[in-house]
Amino acid sequence: GVVWLGQGAAHGTSYVPLFAGANRISWAHSIGDPSSLNRTSVWWSHRYALNVARGMRFMDSHKFIAATQSKLESDAADLVSRVSTSGDPPTGDSLAQLSEDHVNRVRDAWWSLVDTVVVTFADGWHTTTSQVGAALGYPSWWLETVGYENGPPPPHPHDNKEEEISVS
């Protein structure tokens, strides 16, 4: 049997197979202290990538996440298919090693994904191999929704009052 594990929100994780006959779980799955970033952790690779994407034009950067998910989950399905159709029953060690190798590839791909998102959307621009720093702008539906064509709203009366600010 196989259990599919995703160590994060569904829109920001890659599900990986854990084989029931494996005699151990990958070390990369056992690390997940939320108070200490650890680049050997598959959980942290997903968490980090999703948080970076949220801060860098999520509607655009999530396309990179979705493509990475699709590729890695397709690879995982192929792995499960190969294991289930192999002639000899795999050993606990071989299943654990297959799973660990796949999980390590997933982890490394997600750390690489973070770099791709940052390079592509750094400083609010869109950079590709053929164009550096193209303006992204905002979608017309959003500009219309927020009333961009009307300019900013008048200042709030409170904004015109001087206040004494003390810093302790």
DSSP file with accessible surface (Angstrom, degrees, kcal/mol):
  #  RESIDUE AA STRUCTURE BP1 BP2  ACC     N-H-->O    O-->H-N    N-H-->O    O-->H-N    TCO  KAPPA ALPHA  PHI   PSI    X-CA   Y-CA   Z-CA
    1    1 A G              0   0   88      0, 0.0    19,-2.8     0, 0.0    20,-0.4   0.000 360.0 360.0 360.0 167.4    0.0    0.0    0.0
    2    2 A V  E     -A   19   0A  52     17,-0.2     2,-0.4    18,-0.1    17,-0.2  -0.993 360.0-159.8-136.4 138.4    0.9    3.6   -0.3
    3    3 A V  E     -A   18   0A  92     15,-2.6    15,-2.9    -2,-0.4     2,-0.6  -0.971  18.0-140.9-113.7 133.4    0.0    6.7    1.8
    4    4 A W  E     -A   17   0A 111     -2,-0.4     2,-0.5    13,-0.2    11,-0.1  -0.858  20.8-167.5 -97.6 124.6    0.3   10.1    0.1
    5    5 A L  E     -A   16   0A  52     11,-2.9    11,-2.5    -2,-0.6     2,-0.5  -0.943  14.7-179.5-118.1 129.2    1.7   12.8    2.4
    6    6 A G        -     0   0   20     -2,-0.5     2,-0.8     9,-0.2     9,-0.2  -0.993  15.3-155.8-123.3 121.9    1.8   16.5    1.8
    7    7 A Q        +     0   0   43     -2,-0.5     2,-0.3     7,-0.4    40,-0.2  -0.281  69.0  22.1 -96.7  51.9    3.4   18.5    4.5
    8    8 A G  S    S-     0   0   37     -2,-0.8     5,-0.2    38,-0.1    -2,-0.1  -0.979 106.5 -32.0 177.2-174.7    1.7   21.8    4.0
    9    9 A A    >   -     0   0   43     -2,-0.3     3,-2.6     3,-0.2    -2,-0.1  -0.336  60.9-117.1 -59.8 143.0   -1.3   23.5    2.5
   10   10 A A  G >  S+     0   0   61      1,-0.3     3,-0.8     2,-0.2    -1,-0.1   0.824 114.5  53.8 -56.0 -33.7   -2.6   21.7   -0.5
   11   11 A H  G 3  S+     0   0   80      1,-0.2    -1,-0.3     3,-0.0    58,-0.1   0.472 117.1  38.6 -82.4   3.1   -1.9   24.7   -2.8
   12   12 A G  G <  S+     0   0    1     -3,-2.6     2,-0.3    57,-0.0    38,-0.3  -0.045 104.0  69.0-143.7  37.4    1.7   24.8   -1.6
   13   13 A T    <   -     0   0    0     -3,-0.8     2,-0.5    -5,-0.2    -7,-0.1  -0.972  65.0-129.7-146.5 161.1    3.0   21.3   -1.2
   14   14 A S        -     0   0    2     -2,-0.3    -7,-0.4    -9,-0.1     2,-0.3  -0.978  27.7-131.4-111.8 125.8    3.9   18.3   -3.3
   15   15 A Y        -     0   0   83     -2,-0.5    -9,-0.2    -9,-0.2    61,-0.1  -0.608  26.7-167.1 -76.5 135.1    2.3   15.0   -2.2
   16   16 A V  E     -A    5   0A   2    -11,-2.5   -11,-2.9    -2,-0.3     2,-0.3  -0.921  20.9-111.1-124.4 148.5    4.8   12.2   -2.0
   17   17 A P  E     -A    4   0A   0      0, 0.0     2,-0.5     0, 0.0   -13,-0.2  -0.606  20.7-164.3 -82.0 136.2    4.2    8.5   -1.6
   18   18 A L  E     -A    3   0A  34    -15,-2.9   -15,-2.6    -2,-0.3     2,-0.4  -0.993  21.2-136.1-114.2 120.9    5.1    6.6    1.6
   19   19 A F  E >   -A    2   0A  17     -2,-0.5     3,-1.7   -17,-0.2   -17,-0.2  -0.634   3.1-140.6 -83.9 130.9    5.3    2.9    1.0
   20   20 A A  T 3  S+     0   0   75    -19,-2.8    -1,-0.1    -2,-0.4   -18,-0.1   0.826 101.8  52.7 -58.7 -32.0    3.6    0.7    3.6
   21   21 A G  T 3  S+     0   0   48    -20,-0.4    -1,-0.3    70,-0.1    75,-0.2   0.505  81.0 116.9 -86.0  -1.3    6.4   -1.8    3.4
   22   22 A A    <   -     0   0   27     -3,-1.7    71,-0.2    73,-0.2    70,-0.1  -0.388  59.4-146.2 -67.7 144.1    9.2    0.6    4.0
   23   23 A N  S    S+     0   0   91     69,-1.3     2,-0.3    68,-0.1    -1,-0.1   0.408  76.9  16.9 -94.7   4.3   11.2    0.0    7.1
   24   24 A R  S    S-     0   0  101     68,-0.3     2,-0.3    69,-0.0    -1,-0.1  -0.975  72.1-119.6-162.4 163.5   11.9    3.7    7.8
   25   25 A I        -     0   0   93     -2,-0.3     5,-0.1     1,-0.1    71,-0.1  -0.821  44.9 -89.2-108.8 150.7   10.7    7.2    6.9
   26   26 A S    >>  -     0   0    2     -2,-0.3     3,-1.3     1,-0.1     4,-0.6  -0.273  25.7-132.3 -59.4 139.4   12.9    9.8    5.2
   27   27 A W  H >> S+     0   0  173      1,-0.3     3,-1.4     2,-0.2     4,-0.6   0.874 106.7  65.6 -58.6 -35.7   14.9   12.0    7.6
   28   28 A A  H 34 S+     0   0    1      1,-0.3    14,-2.0     2,-0.2    15,-0.7   0.771 100.4  51.5 -61.7 -23.8   13.7   15.0    5.5
   29   29 A H  H <4 S+     0   0   15     -3,-1.3    -1,-0.3     1,-0.2    -2,-0.2   0.640 101.7  60.4 -83.7 -17.7   10.1   14.2    6.7
   30   30 A S  H << S+     0   0   66     -3,-1.4     2,-0.5    -4,-0.6    -1,-0.2   0.529  87.4  83.6 -91.1  -3.5   11.0   14.1   10.4
   31   31 A I     <  +     0   0   20     -4,-0.6    12,-0.5    -3,-0.4    13,-0.3  -0.873  41.7 129.3-104.6 124.1   12.3   17.7   10.6
   32   32 A G        +     0   0   38     -2,-0.5    -1,-0.1    11,-0.1     5,-0.1   0.048  12.5 156.4-166.7  42.9    9.7   20.4   11.1
   33   33 A D    >   -     0   0   82      3,-0.3     3,-1.7     1,-0.2     5,-0.1  -0.669  29.5-155.6 -76.8 112.8   10.4   22.8   14.0
   34   34 A P  T 3  S+     0   0   80      0, 0.0    -1,-0.2     0, 0.0     3,-0.1   0.679  90.2  57.0 -66.8 -12.2    8.5   26.0   13.1
   35   35 A S  T 3  S+     0   0  102      1,-0.2     2,-0.3     2,-0.0    -2,-0.1   0.438 106.6  50.0 -97.0   2.4   10.8   28.1   15.2
   36   36 A S  S <  S-     0   0   64     -3,-1.7    -3,-0.3     2,-0.0    -1,-0.2  -0.875  78.7-134.1-147.4 108.0   14.0   27.1   13.4
   37   37 A L        -     0   0   74     -2,-0.3     2,-0.4    -3,-0.1    -5,-0.0  -0.365  25.9-177.2 -59.9 132.1   14.5   27.1    9.6
   38   38 A N    >   -     0   0   55      3,-0.1     3,-1.7    -2,-0.1     6,-0.2  -0.941  20.5-160.0-138.3 113.7   16.1   23.9    8.4
   39   39 A R  T 3  S+     0   0  136     -2,-0.4    72,-0.1     1,-0.3    -1,-0.1   0.534  91.0  64.2 -75.2  -3.8   17.0   23.5    4.7
   40   40 A T  T 3  S+     0   0   63    -13,-0.0     2,-0.4     4,-0.0    -1,-0.3   0.522  85.2  96.0 -90.7  -4.1   17.1   19.7    5.0
   41   41 A S    <>  -     0   0    0     -3,-1.7     4,-1.6     1,-0.2   -12,-0.2  -0.716  61.7-157.1 -90.8 129.2   13.4   19.6    5.9
   42   42 A V  H  > S+     0   0    1    -14,-2.0     4,-1.9    -2,-0.4     5,-0.2   0.883  97.8  55.9 -69.1 -35.4   10.9   18.9    3.1
   43   43 A W  H  > S+     0   0   55    -15,-0.7     4,-2.7   -12,-0.5     5,-0.2   0.939 107.4  47.8 -60.9 -46.4    8.2   20.7    5.3
   44   44 A W  H  > S+     0   0   27    -13,-0.3     4,-2.9    -6,-0.2     5,-0.3   0.868 106.4  58.0 -64.5 -34.5   10.4   23.8    5.5
   45   45 A S  H  X S+     0   0    0     -4,-1.6     4,-1.9     1,-0.2    -1,-0.2   0.933 112.4  40.6 -62.8 -41.2   11.0   23.8    1.7
   46   46 A H  H  X S+     0   0    4     -4,-1.9     4,-2.4     2,-0.2     5,-0.2   0.931 116.7  48.7 -70.0 -46.1    7.2   23.9    1.1
   47   47 A R  H  X S+     0   0   89     -4,-2.7     4,-2.2     1,-0.2    -2,-0.2   0.922 113.5  46.9 -60.3 -45.4    6.5   26.4    3.9
   48   48 A Y  H  X S+     0   0   76     -4,-2.9     4,-2.5    -5,-0.2     5,-0.2   0.939 112.5  48.7 -64.2 -47.1    9.3   28.7    2.7
   49   49 A A  H  X S+     0   0    3     -4,-1.9     4,-2.6    -5,-0.3    -2,-0.2   0.922 112.2  48.2 -62.2 -44.0    8.3   28.6   -1.0
   50   50 A L  H  X S+     0   0    9     -4,-2.4     4,-2.2   -38,-0.3    -1,-0.2   0.912 112.2  49.2 -66.1 -39.3    4.7   29.3   -0.3
   51   51 A N  H  X S+     0   0   83     -4,-2.2     4,-1.1    -5,-0.2    -1,-0.2   0.898 111.4  48.8 -68.3 -37.8    5.5   32.2    2.0
   52   52 A V  H >X S+     0   0   28     -4,-2.5     3,-0.7     1,-0.2     4,-0.6   0.941 111.1  51.0 -64.1 -44.2    7.8   33.8   -0.5
   53   53 A A  H >< S+     0   0    0     -4,-2.6     3,-1.1     1,-0.3     8,-0.2   0.890 104.7  57.1 -61.2 -38.6    5.2   33.4   -3.2
   54   54 A R  H 3< S+     0   0  130     -4,-2.2     4,-0.4     1,-0.3    -1,-0.3   0.818 110.8  44.2 -62.3 -29.9    2.6   35.1   -1.0
   55   55 A G  H << S+     0   0   67     -4,-1.1     2,-0.3    -3,-0.7    -1,-0.3   0.473 109.9  58.0 -93.1  -2.4    4.9   38.1   -0.8
   56   56 A M  S << S-     0   0   37     -3,-1.1     5,-0.4    -4,-0.6    -1,-0.2  -0.634 129.6 -59.4-133.1  76.0    5.8   38.2   -4.5
   57   57 A R    >>  -     0   0   63     -2,-0.3     4,-3.2    -3,-0.2     3,-1.6   0.969  58.5-162.1  50.1  69.8    2.7   38.6   -6.7
   58   58 A F  H 3> S+     0   0   72     -4,-0.4     4,-2.8     1,-0.3     5,-0.3   0.855  84.0  60.9 -52.3 -40.8    1.0   35.4   -5.6
   59   59 A M  H 34 S+     0   0   92      1,-0.2    -1,-0.3     2,-0.2     4,-0.2   0.828 117.8  31.1 -61.4 -28.4   -1.3   35.3   -8.6
   60   60 A D  H X> S+     0   0   26     -3,-1.6     3,-0.9    -7,-0.1     4,-0.5   0.860 120.0  49.3 -93.1 -43.5    1.8   35.0  -10.8
   61   61 A S  H >X S+     0   0    0     -4,-3.2     4,-1.3    -5,-0.4     3,-1.0   0.818  99.6  66.4 -70.9 -26.3    4.2   33.2   -8.6
   62   62 A H  H 3X S+     0   0   42     -4,-2.8     4,-3.1    -5,-0.3    -1,-0.2   0.793  89.0  67.9 -66.3 -22.3    1.7   30.5   -7.7
   63   63 A K  H <> S+     0   0  136     -3,-0.9     4,-2.1    -5,-0.3    -1,-0.3   0.888 100.0  49.5 -61.6 -35.2    1.8   29.4  -11.4
   64   64 A F  H <X S+     0   0   64     -3,-1.0     4,-2.1    -4,-0.5    -1,-0.2   0.893 110.9  49.5 -68.9 -39.8    5.4   28.3  -10.7
   65   65 A I  H  X S+     0   0    1     -4,-1.3     4,-3.1     2,-0.2    -2,-0.2   0.944 110.7  49.4 -62.5 -48.6    4.3   26.4   -7.6
   66   66 A A  H  X S+     0   0   40     -4,-3.1     4,-2.6     1,-0.2    -2,-0.2   0.899 111.2  49.5 -60.3 -40.1    1.5   24.6   -9.5
   67   67 A A  H  X S+     0   0   61     -4,-2.1     4,-2.3    -5,-0.2    -1,-0.2   0.908 112.1  48.0 -65.8 -40.3    3.9   23.6  -12.3
   68   68 A T  H  X S+     0   0   30     -4,-2.1     4,-2.7     2,-0.2     5,-0.3   0.930 112.0  49.8 -65.5 -44.8    6.4   22.2   -9.8
   69   69 A Q  H  X S+     0   0   22     -4,-3.1     4,-2.9     1,-0.2     5,-0.3   0.940 110.9  49.5 -56.2 -49.9    3.6   20.4   -8.0
   70   70 A S  H  X S+     0   0   80     -4,-2.6     4,-2.0    -5,-0.2    -2,-0.2   0.929 113.4  45.3 -58.6 -46.8    2.3   18.8  -11.2
   71   71 A K  H  X S+     0   0  123     -4,-2.3     4,-2.3     2,-0.2    -1,-0.2   0.945 116.6  44.1 -62.9 -49.4    5.8   17.7  -12.3
   72   72 A L  H  X S+     0   0   13     -4,-2.7     4,-2.1     1,-0.2    -2,-0.2   0.879 114.0  49.2 -68.9 -36.5    6.8   16.2   -8.9
   73   73 A E  H  X S+     0   0   61     -4,-2.9     4,-2.3    -5,-0.3    -1,-0.2   0.854 109.9  52.0 -72.7 -30.9    3.5   14.5   -8.3
   74   74 A S  H  X S+     0   0   62     -4,-2.0     4,-2.3    -5,-0.3    -2,-0.2   0.925 109.7  49.6 -66.0 -43.1    3.6   13.0  -11.8
   75   75 A D  H  X S+     0   0   45     -4,-2.3     4,-2.2     1,-0.2    -2,-0.2   0.901 110.5  51.4 -60.0 -39.8    7.1   11.7  -11.0
   76   76 A A  H  X S+     0   0    0     -4,-2.1     4,-2.5     2,-0.2    -2,-0.2   0.911 108.3  50.2 -65.4 -42.6    5.7   10.3   -7.8
   77   77 A A  H  X S+     0   0   48     -4,-2.3     4,-2.5     1,-0.2    -1,-0.2   0.900 109.9  51.4 -62.9 -39.0    2.9    8.5   -9.6
   78   78 A D  H  X S+     0   0   84     -4,-2.3     4,-2.6     2,-0.2    -1,-0.2   0.903 108.8  51.6 -62.6 -40.6    5.4    7.0  -12.0
   79   79 A L  H  X S+     0   0    4     -4,-2.2     4,-2.4     2,-0.2    -2,-0.2   0.943 110.4  47.4 -61.9 -47.1    7.5    5.8   -9.1
   80   80 A V  H  X S+     0   0   28     -4,-2.5     4,-2.7     1,-0.2    -2,-0.2   0.920 112.1  51.2 -61.4 -40.9    4.5    4.1   -7.4
   81   81 A S  H  X S+     0   0   63     -4,-2.5     4,-1.6     1,-0.2    -1,-0.2   0.924 109.6  49.2 -63.1 -44.4    3.6    2.5  -10.8
   82   82 A R  H  X S+     0   0  139     -4,-2.6     4,-0.6     1,-0.2    -1,-0.2   0.914 113.1  47.2 -61.6 -42.3    7.1    1.2  -11.3
   83   83 A V  H >< S+     0   0   23     -4,-2.4     3,-0.8     1,-0.2    -2,-0.2   0.928 112.9  48.3 -65.4 -43.1    7.1   -0.3   -7.8
   84   84 A S  H 3< S+     0   0   87     -4,-2.7    -1,-0.2     1,-0.2    -2,-0.2   0.738 116.0  43.1 -73.9 -19.7    3.7   -1.9   -8.2
   85   85 A T  H 3< S+     0   0  105     -4,-1.6    -1,-0.2    -5,-0.2    -2,-0.2   0.405  84.9 115.5-105.7   2.8    4.5   -3.4  -11.5
   86   86 A S    <<  -     0   0   57     -3,-0.8    -3,-0.0    -4,-0.6    -4,-0.0  -0.420  68.3-129.0 -71.0 150.4    7.9   -4.7  -10.7
   87   87 A G  S    S+     0   0   78     -2,-0.1    -1,-0.1     2,-0.1    -4,-0.0   0.931  88.2  54.1 -67.7 -47.5    8.3   -8.5  -10.8
   88   88 A D  S    S-     0   0  136      1,-0.1    -2,-0.1    -3,-0.0    -3,-0.0  -0.688  93.9-108.6 -92.6 140.9    9.9   -9.1   -7.5
   89   89 A P        -     0   0  117      0, 0.0    -2,-0.1     0, 0.0     2,-0.1  -0.472  41.1-118.8 -65.2 131.6    8.4   -7.7   -4.3
   90   90 A P        -     0   0   51      0, 0.0     2,-0.1     0, 0.0    -7,-0.0  -0.378  23.9-118.6 -72.6 153.0   10.6   -4.9   -3.0
   91   91 A T     >  -     0   0   86      1,-0.1     4,-2.6    -2,-0.1     5,-0.2  -0.414  24.9-108.5 -82.8 164.6   12.3   -5.1    0.4
   92   92 A G  H  > S+     0   0   22      1,-0.2     4,-2.1     2,-0.2   -69,-1.3   0.882 121.4  50.4 -59.1 -39.1   11.6   -2.7    3.2
   93   93 A D  H  > S+     0   0   97      2,-0.2     4,-2.5     1,-0.2    -1,-0.2   0.918 110.2  48.0 -65.6 -44.7   15.0   -1.2    2.7
   94   94 A S  H  > S+     0   0   44      2,-0.2     4,-2.6     1,-0.2    -2,-0.2   0.905 112.4  49.0 -67.6 -38.2   14.5   -0.7   -1.1
   95   95 A L  H  X S+     0   0   14     -4,-2.6     4,-2.4     2,-0.2     5,-0.2   0.921 112.0  49.2 -65.0 -42.1   11.1    0.9   -0.5
   96   96 A A  H  X S+     0   0    3     -4,-2.1     4,-2.8    -5,-0.2    -2,-0.2   0.917 112.7  47.7 -62.4 -41.4   12.5    3.2    2.1
   97   97 A Q  H  X S+     0   0   78     -4,-2.5     4,-2.8     2,-0.2     5,-0.2   0.914 110.9  50.2 -68.7 -41.2   15.4    4.2   -0.2
   98   98 A L  H  X S+     0   0   60     -4,-2.6     4,-2.1     2,-0.2    -1,-0.2   0.934 114.3  45.6 -59.8 -44.9   13.1    4.8   -3.2
   99   99 A S  H  X S+     0   0    8     -4,-2.4     4,-2.9    -5,-0.2    -2,-0.2   0.928 113.2  49.1 -64.5 -45.1   10.9    7.0   -1.0
  100  100 A E  H  X S+     0   0   46     -4,-2.8     4,-2.5     1,-0.2     5,-0.2   0.921 110.2  50.6 -63.7 -42.5   13.9    8.9    0.5
  101  101 A D  H  X S+     0   0   64     -4,-2.8     4,-1.8     1,-0.2    -1,-0.2   0.922 113.3  46.2 -61.2 -42.9   15.4    9.5   -2.9
  102  102 A H  H  X S+     0   0    3     -4,-2.1     4,-2.5    -5,-0.2    -2,-0.2   0.936 111.6  50.7 -65.9 -46.0   12.2   10.9   -4.2
  103  103 A V  H  X S+     0   0    0     -4,-2.9     4,-3.0     1,-0.2    -2,-0.2   0.904 109.0  51.9 -59.9 -40.0   11.6   13.1   -1.1
  104  104 A N  H  X S+     0   0   39     -4,-2.5     4,-2.6     2,-0.2    -1,-0.2   0.900 109.4  49.5 -65.1 -38.2   15.1   14.5   -1.4
  105  105 A R  H  X S+     0   0  125     -4,-1.8     4,-2.4    -5,-0.2    -2,-0.2   0.912 111.9  49.4 -64.6 -40.7   14.4   15.4   -5.1
  106  106 A V  H  X S+     0   0    0     -4,-2.5     4,-2.2     2,-0.2    -2,-0.2   0.951 111.8  47.9 -62.2 -50.0   11.1   17.1   -4.0
  107  107 A R  H  X S+     0   0   36     -4,-3.0     4,-2.1     1,-0.2     5,-0.2   0.947 113.4  47.0 -56.5 -48.4   12.8   19.1   -1.3
  108  108 A D  H  X S+     0   0   86     -4,-2.6     4,-2.2     1,-0.2    -1,-0.2   0.889 109.9  53.5 -64.5 -37.4   15.6   20.2   -3.5
  109  109 A A  H  X S+     0   0   32     -4,-2.4     4,-2.3     1,-0.2    -1,-0.2   0.889 108.6  49.9 -64.6 -38.4   13.2   21.2   -6.3
  110  110 A W  H  X S+     0   0    0     -4,-2.2     4,-1.7     2,-0.2    -2,-0.2   0.884 109.5  50.0 -71.1 -35.8   11.2   23.4   -3.8
  111  111 A W  H  X S+     0   0   28     -4,-2.1     4,-1.4     2,-0.2    -2,-0.2   0.920 112.7  47.9 -66.7 -38.2   14.3   25.1   -2.6
  112  112 A S  H  X S+     0   0   66     -4,-2.2     4,-2.1     1,-0.2    -2,-0.2   0.890 105.9  59.1 -65.8 -37.7   15.2   25.8   -6.2
  113  113 A L  H  X S+     0   0    8     -4,-2.3     4,-2.7     1,-0.2     5,-0.2   0.895 100.1  56.2 -57.6 -41.8   11.6   27.0   -6.8
  114  114 A V  H  X S+     0   0    7     -4,-1.7     4,-2.6     1,-0.2    -1,-0.2   0.940 107.2  48.8 -56.7 -46.7   12.1   29.7   -4.2
  115  115 A D  H  X S+     0   0  105     -4,-1.4     4,-2.8     1,-0.2     5,-0.3   0.912 110.7  51.2 -60.8 -41.9   15.1   31.0   -6.1
  116  116 A T  H  X S+     0   0   56     -4,-2.1     4,-2.6     2,-0.2    -2,-0.2   0.930 110.7  47.7 -61.9 -45.2   13.2   31.0   -9.4
  117  117 A V  H  X S+     0   0    3     -4,-2.7     4,-2.5     2,-0.2    -2,-0.2   0.931 113.5  47.8 -62.9 -44.5   10.3   33.0   -7.9
  118  118 A V  H  X S+     0   0   59     -4,-2.6     4,-1.3    -5,-0.2    -2,-0.2   0.950 114.6  45.2 -64.1 -46.8   12.6   35.5   -6.3
  119  119 A V  H  < S+     0   0   95     -4,-2.8     3,-0.3    -5,-0.2    -1,-0.2   0.925 115.8  47.8 -62.2 -41.2   14.6   36.0   -9.5
  120  120 A T  H  < S+     0   0   14     -4,-2.6     7,-2.5    -5,-0.3    -2,-0.2   0.883 126.6  23.6 -70.1 -37.2   11.5   36.2  -11.6
  121  121 A F  H >< S+     0   0    7     -4,-2.5     3,-1.6     5,-0.2    -1,-0.2   0.229  81.9 146.1-119.4  16.1    9.5   38.7   -9.4
  122  122 A A  G >< S+     0   0   32     -4,-1.3     3,-1.8    -3,-0.3    11,-0.1  -0.221  75.2   3.4 -58.7 139.8   12.2   40.6   -7.4
  123  123 A D  G 3  S-     0   0  151      1,-0.3    -1,-0.3     3,-0.0     3,-0.1   0.688 128.9 -65.7  60.1  21.8   11.4   44.3   -6.7
  124  124 A G  G <  S+     0   0   49     -3,-1.6    12,-0.6     1,-0.3    13,-0.3   0.644 108.4 113.9  79.7  14.4    8.0   44.0   -8.3
  125  125 A W  E <   -B  135   0B 120     -3,-1.8     2,-0.6    -4,-0.2    -1,-0.3  -0.718  65.8-122.3-112.5 167.1    9.3   43.4  -11.8
  126  126 A H  E     -B  134   0B  57      8,-2.6     8,-2.8    -2,-0.2     2,-0.4  -0.945  30.4-175.5-113.7 117.3    9.1   40.4  -14.1
  127  127 A T        +     0   0   32     -7,-2.5     2,-0.3    -2,-0.6     5,-0.2  -0.941   7.5 167.9-116.8 132.5   12.4   39.0  -15.2
  128  128 A T        -     0   0   52      3,-3.4     3,-0.3    -2,-0.4     5,-0.0  -0.763  53.3 -94.2-125.9 179.2   13.0   36.2  -17.7
  129  129 A T  S    S+     0   0  158     -2,-0.3     3,-0.1     1,-0.2    -2,-0.0   0.765 127.4  40.9 -68.1 -20.8   16.0   34.9  -19.5
  130  130 A S  S    S+     0   0  111      1,-0.2     2,-0.3     0, 0.0    -1,-0.2   0.600 122.2  33.2-102.9 -12.7   15.1   37.2  -22.5
  131  131 A Q        -     0   0  111     -3,-0.3    -3,-3.4     3,-0.0     2,-0.5  -0.959  64.4-152.8-148.7 129.3   13.9   40.3  -20.6
  132  132 A V  S    S-     0   0  126     -2,-0.3    -5,-0.2    -5,-0.2   -12,-0.1  -0.863  75.3  -2.4-102.7 125.9   15.1   41.9  -17.4
  133  133 A G  S    S+     0   0   28     -2,-0.5     2,-0.3     1,-0.2    -6,-0.2   0.897  70.7 178.7  71.7  46.6   12.7   44.0  -15.4
  134  134 A A  E     -B  126   0B  17     -8,-2.8    -8,-2.6    -3,-0.3    -1,-0.2  -0.606  36.0-109.1 -78.4 139.6    9.5   44.1  -17.3
  135  135 A A  E     -B  125   0B  81     -2,-0.3   -10,-0.1   -10,-0.2    -1,-0.1  -0.445  28.7-168.7 -68.0 139.5    6.7   46.1  -15.6
  136  136 A L        +     0   0   47    -12,-0.6    -1,-0.1    -2,-0.1   -11,-0.1   0.818  16.9 178.6 -97.6 -41.2    3.9   43.9  -14.3
  137  137 A G        -     0   0   42    -13,-0.3    -1,-0.0     2,-0.0   -13,-0.0  -0.138  36.8 -69.3  66.8-167.8    1.2   46.5  -13.4
  138  138 A Y        -     0   0  148      2,-0.0     5,-0.0     1,-0.0     2,-0.0  -0.916  49.8 -95.8-121.9 152.0   -2.2   45.5  -12.1
  139  139 A P    >>  -     0   0   31      0, 0.0     4,-2.1     0, 0.0     3,-0.6  -0.341  32.7-122.7 -66.0 145.8   -5.0   43.7  -13.8
  140  140 A S  H 3> S+     0   0   81      1,-0.2     4,-2.5     2,-0.2     5,-0.2   0.864 110.8  59.4 -59.7 -35.7   -7.7   46.0  -15.2
  141  141 A W  H 3> S+     0   0  154      1,-0.2     4,-2.1     2,-0.2    -1,-0.2   0.891 107.7  46.3 -60.9 -36.3  -10.4   44.3  -13.2
  142  142 A W  H <> S+     0   0   94     -3,-0.6     4,-2.4     2,-0.2    -2,-0.2   0.934 110.3  51.9 -72.2 -44.3   -8.5   45.2  -10.0
  143  143 A L  H  <>S+     0   0   43     -4,-2.1     5,-2.7     1,-0.2     4,-0.5   0.912 113.3  45.7 -58.0 -42.0   -7.9   48.8  -11.0
  144  144 A E  H ><5S+     0   0  129     -4,-2.5     3,-0.9     3,-0.2    -1,-0.2   0.916 110.1  54.1 -67.0 -41.4  -11.6   49.2  -11.7
  145  145 A T  H 3<5S+     0   0  107     -4,-2.1    -2,-0.2     1,-0.3    -1,-0.2   0.888 112.1  42.9 -61.5 -40.1  -12.6   47.6   -8.5
  146  146 A V  T 3<5S-     0   0   76     -4,-2.4    -1,-0.3    -5,-0.1    -2,-0.2   0.478 113.2-116.4 -88.0  -0.1  -10.5   49.9   -6.3
  147  147 A G  T X 5 +     0   0   15     -3,-0.9     3,-1.8    -4,-0.5     4,-0.3   0.847  54.0 161.7  72.1  34.4  -11.5   53.0   -8.3
  148  148 A Y  G > < +     0   0  161     -5,-2.7     3,-1.9     1,-0.3    -4,-0.1   0.869  68.9  61.7 -56.2 -38.2   -8.0   53.7   -9.5
  149  149 A E  G 3  S+     0   0  124     -6,-0.3    -1,-0.3     1,-0.3    -5,-0.1   0.729 100.2  56.4 -65.8 -16.6   -9.3   56.0  -12.3
  150  150 A N  G <  S-     0   0  128     -3,-1.8    -1,-0.3     1,-0.2    -2,-0.2   0.468 106.8-131.5 -91.5  -3.3  -10.8   58.3   -9.6
  151  151 A G    <   -     0   0   39     -3,-1.9    -1,-0.2    -4,-0.3    -2,-0.1  -0.122  47.3 -29.9  79.1-177.1   -7.5   58.8   -7.8
  152  152 A P  S    S-     0   0  118      0, 0.0    -5,-0.0     0, 0.0    -4,-0.0  -0.325  70.7-104.1 -72.7 155.9   -6.9   58.5   -4.1
  153  153 A P        -     0   0  112      0, 0.0     3,-0.1     0, 0.0    -2,-0.0  -0.298  47.5 -86.4 -71.7 161.8   -9.6   59.2   -1.6
  154  154 A P        -     0   0  114      0, 0.0     0, 0.0     0, 0.0     0, 0.0  -0.326  57.9 -88.4 -64.6 154.5   -9.5   62.5    0.3
  155  155 A P        -     0   0   86      0, 0.0     5,-0.0     0, 0.0     0, 0.0  -0.294  42.5-108.8 -65.3 147.4   -7.5   62.4    3.5
  156  156 A H    >>  -     0   0  116      1,-0.1     3,-1.5    -3,-0.1     4,-0.6  -0.518  27.3-118.4 -70.7 142.9   -9.2   61.3    6.7
  157  157 A P  G >4 S+     0   0   93      0, 0.0     3,-1.3     0, 0.0     4,-0.3   0.860 115.0  59.4 -54.8 -33.0   -9.7   64.3    9.1
  158  158 A H  G >4 S+     0   0   90      1,-0.3     3,-1.3     2,-0.2    -2,-0.0   0.841  94.6  64.5 -64.0 -30.7   -7.5   62.5   11.7
  159  159 A D  G <4 S+     0   0  110     -3,-1.5    -1,-0.3     1,-0.3    -3,-0.0   0.702  96.8  56.9 -67.5 -19.2   -4.6   62.5    9.2
  160  160 A N  G << S+     0   0  121     -3,-1.3     2,-0.4    -4,-0.6    -1,-0.3   0.532  88.1  92.0 -89.7  -8.4   -4.4   66.3    9.3
  161  161 A K  S <  S-     0   0  144     -3,-1.3     2,-0.4    -4,-0.3    -3,-0.0  -0.708  75.2-128.9 -89.5 138.7   -3.9   66.5   13.0
  162  162 A E        -     0   0  195     -2,-0.4     2,-0.4     2,-0.0    -2,-0.1  -0.681  27.5-165.6 -83.4 137.4   -0.5   66.6   14.5
  163  163 A E        -     0   0  114     -2,-0.4     2,-0.6     2,-0.0     0, 0.0  -0.933  22.6-120.4-122.5 148.6    0.1   64.1   17.2
  164  164 A E        -     0   0  185     -2,-0.4     2,-0.5     2,-0.0    -2,-0.0  -0.768  29.8-162.7 -86.2 124.9    2.8   63.8   19.7
  165  165 A I        -     0   0  138     -2,-0.6     2,-0.4     2,-0.0    -2,-0.0  -0.954   1.8-162.9-111.8 125.3    4.5   60.5   19.3
  166  166 A S        -     0   0   99     -2,-0.5     2,-0.5     2,-0.0    -2,-0.0  -0.895   3.3-158.5-109.5 138.7    6.7   59.2   22.1
  167  167 A V              0   0  135     -2,-0.4    -2,-0.0     0, 0.0     0, 0.0  -0.969 360.0 360.0-115.6 122.7    9.2   56.5   21.6
  168  168 A S              0   0  161     -2,-0.5    -2,-0.0     0, 0.0     0, 0.0  -0.654 360.0 360.0 -94.5 360.0   10.2   54.6   24.7
